[in-house]
Amino acid sequence: MDQEEKGLRAGEIASVKILLIGDSGVGKSSLLAAYADKNRFSNEITSTIGIDYRAKRVKIDGKTILAQIWDTAGQERFRTITTAYYRGTHCSLLVFDLSNPKTFEDCNFWLQNIRIYAGDVPVILVGNKMDKIRSDRLVTEATIAAAEAFAAKEKIPLVLLSTKEEAGKTGSKIDQLFQSIIRLGHQRVSARDGALIDIEKQEKKACCSS
């Protein structure tokens, strides 16, 4: 146990809030399910209405961290009610569908919202549904090049993956992606003297609010 964990009171754990953001239908809910609900993936997952939430305890660099993962609805009619969920965010995964260029074009909107409502938090740009590129050739190299240019301009990492192909694999790109963003979020938390939560109170609150 390191000095940081020794300083936590019983029942408390370092907490990182991660926001999944992007247009509806880009695969945010499938990405969340593939990571938090191991071995669960479905092509039939419908668009999230409002907010979905998962909490998962993970070990990052020897530290126990509670990853609180929030999946926001990307549909335009829900954008106004989700802005409050940016607040308190430590890091974010900005997801778009590689087979749908419009979802990439909207990334600028989502990134600006993150900057406005959450501040200068770490962000990873995620191009999802790589399997559709290979099977249907719906996306040209120019689209990926545009995503690379956008990520370079905004100084954020870009990850390309297929949730469908990676779900259920040990040490998958999905696991690596979440480990990376949790690590970045925890570094931000540590820089701000930490964010501790009482696990029993948090779990009771989540239960009663569902």
PyMOL commands that set and color helices and strands:
alter all, ss='L'
color gray80, all
select helices_A, chain A and resi 3-6+28-36+76-86+101-105+107-117+130-136+141-154+163-166+173-191+199-209
alter helices_A, ss='H'
color red, helices_A
select strands_A, chain A and resi 12-21+51-60+63-72+91-97+123-128+158-160+196-198
alter strands_A, ss='S'
color yellow, strands_A
deselect
rebuild
show_as cartoon
